[in-house]
């Protein structure tokens, strides 16, 4: 089935992911994914995130749980961003794709725009090109967790992209975000099936797939925040 690029669906959900480390850390912390990459061939994803904890004991407990989790292959990076507490840490996790929320959506042509975890509750945002796949996605989530909220909103992409030429969105988007967003729209990245995939879009822009994914993710989050009146999450 072909779905014209002027119709997309935004899904915003909150979830207790029982098979993930996040559900085992139900005390005061905040975890915001700034960038993510999926390597389906090698069976892992990378999360570049900011972790915020209130005290030293909380940090030790969280890291102990992360390192012992079957969902985590490795802690690739760990860097404290400030002295004292509350403390912010830049952390990079290499995750298994087994029972991965991000990967489930990716397999169904879902594009992640938000992953923000607070006290064990995961808050996600996804854009789906095919609305028929959304119920499948929800059932998959319910197989391994407890879905607390699941909101579906239609997007008229033409209306949304009218904002691209407005001053309000220009004040939010960086030059690279705007460039990547326009190229993705023009190339048919949001069509189903896609007119251009991430690899070819990256080649056309002479950028790495990781960079294009990051810029597009941020651009879409900001665009949707304006179009749908969503709250942006912290740590720009």
Residue, then its C-alpha position, 0 to 999 in steps of 0.5 A: x500500500x502506498x500512503x501519500x506523504x501529506x498524511x502522517x500519524x504522531x503517536x505519543x505514549x508513556x510506558x513501564x517497560x518491564x523487561x528493561x532496566x528503566x522499570x527497575x529504577x523507580x526513584x528520582x532520576x531523569x534520562x533524556x535521549x539526545x540521539x539514537x542510532x540503530x544497527x539492525x545488521x549487528x543487532x544493537x542500537x546506540x543511545x546518546x543521553x543525558x542522565x540526571x540524578x540527585x545524589x551519589x547513592x542514586x547514581x551508584x544504584x542506577x549504574x549497577x542496574x544498567x550494567x547488570x541489565x540483559x538489555x544493555x550490551x555495554x556502557x560505551x561512554x560516561x562523562x560527568x558534566x558538573x561538580x556536585x549534586x544534582x549531577x548531569x552525566x553524558x552517557x552512551x549505551x549500547x543496547x540489544x534490539x531484543x524487545x527494544x521499543x525503538x526497534x519495534x517502531x523502526x520495523x513498522x516504519x516508525x520514526x522516533x522523535x522523543x525518548x524521555x524517561x522519568x522515575x521509571x516511566x518511559x515517554x516516547x514520541x513516534x511518527x508513523x508513515x503507515x497508520x495501519x501499523x500503529x495497533x500492531x505496535x501497541x500490542x507489541x508494547x503490551x506484551x512486554x510492559x504496561x502502557x499508561x497512555x497512548x495518544x494518536x494524532x493525525x498530521x497534515x504534513x503540508x500544513x506542518x511544513x507551512x510552518x517551515x517558512x514561518x519566523x517562529x520555526x526558523x527561530x527554533x531550527x538550526x540551519x542544518x536541521x532545516x536543510x535536512x528536513x526540507x531534503x527529507x520531505x522533498x525526497x519522499x522520506x515520509x512516504x510509504x514506501x519511502x522514496x528515499x532511505x536514510x543512507x541515500x538521503x545522507x549521501x545526497x546531503x554529503x553527511x553521515x547517516x548518524x548526523x542526518x538521523x540526529x538533525x532530522x529527529x531534532x527538526x521533527x520534534x521542534x516542528x511537531x511541538x509547534x504544529x501540535x502544541x506539544x511540550x518540548x523536553x529538556x536538555x537541548 
